[in-house]
Amino acid sequence: MMTRFYFIFFFGIASLQGGAQNANPITEEVFYNVTTALAENKKGTQLNLRDQQLFQLPENIDQLTALVFLNAMGNHFERWDEALFSFEKLEILNLKGNELAYIPKEIKQLKRLIKLDLADNKITKISEDIGALNNLQYLYLSGNSLVSLPTTIDQCRSLQVLQLDNNQLSYLPSSIAALPSLKTLHVGYNQFYELDTQWTHIQTLQELNMEHNRLQKISNSIGALKHLKTLILNDNNLRELPASFSNLESLELAILSNNKLESLPADISALKKLRTLILTNNNFSKTEQERIIEALPECAVYF
């Protein structure tokens, strides 16, 4: 039953945030190779080159000057083709699942980018010029080899979703707290030992995922995240939660399984909007389990 719940939950998250790879054939025709696009409509706006075993972009692709959407995920790109930076109208770029090792300074030329998906590459370095992407709302960098982010990330003023899970991160730049629109932050499967107090200044944050890290404790300042709806902290080394956990007045889902918790804060009943609480594989006594269930009558609690 629990396995099915996890599947439904994470499939739902992926469905909502997976738009970076999907074209919209209703509004504009989607082309699947450059030759056809040039022959039929040089003003084509959507090009899907997914899983075509490409090692570089096709010749003459730079003639498609009206491109808004480009999906080239699942190929074998090891370097950034210069032609890519000529698409001044590009809003969605998906290069997921290639062999790219860095994000170059030329990325600043794609000023209209809204979604950038570079997950599952081999990226170790990001140019500070990424801060020039003022329209960027979704940035997917999961499954790379990052140990740091550029401090200029705060200049991406429109950023709403930042996915950094499955990297080698142990910290984020303090400038991340200055992002005025960030709603989703995923840093699971990294090397964090603590939740940075700077993050609790992100008042727009609605979803925080820090699963599978090395967290020993959670700062009392977490209670400042008044708009947080989803908190995922499973598979860490947590022994207790701060009293301010009960101040997360918007919290709807909390996953705290596979830690070392023995109790929850005394005022847990204050979480009036909490609907799902997963506490499996912790150290709660029978008495504490009963207290939690009684305190949260509108919440499905799993031990």
Secondary structure, DSSP 8 states (H G I E B T S, - for coil): -HHHHHHHHHHHHHHHH-GGG---TTTS-EESSHHHHHHH-TT--EEE-TTS--SS--TTGGG-TT--EEE--SS---S--GGGGG-TT--EEE-TTS---EE-GGGGG-TT-SEEE--SS---EE-GGGGG-TT--EEE--SS--S---GGGGG-TT--EEE--SS--S---GGGGG-SS--EEE--SS--SB--GGGGG-TT--EEE--SS---B--GGGGG-TT--EEE--SS------GGGGG-TT--EEE--SS------TTGGG-TT--EEE--SS---HHHHHHHHHH-TTSEEE-
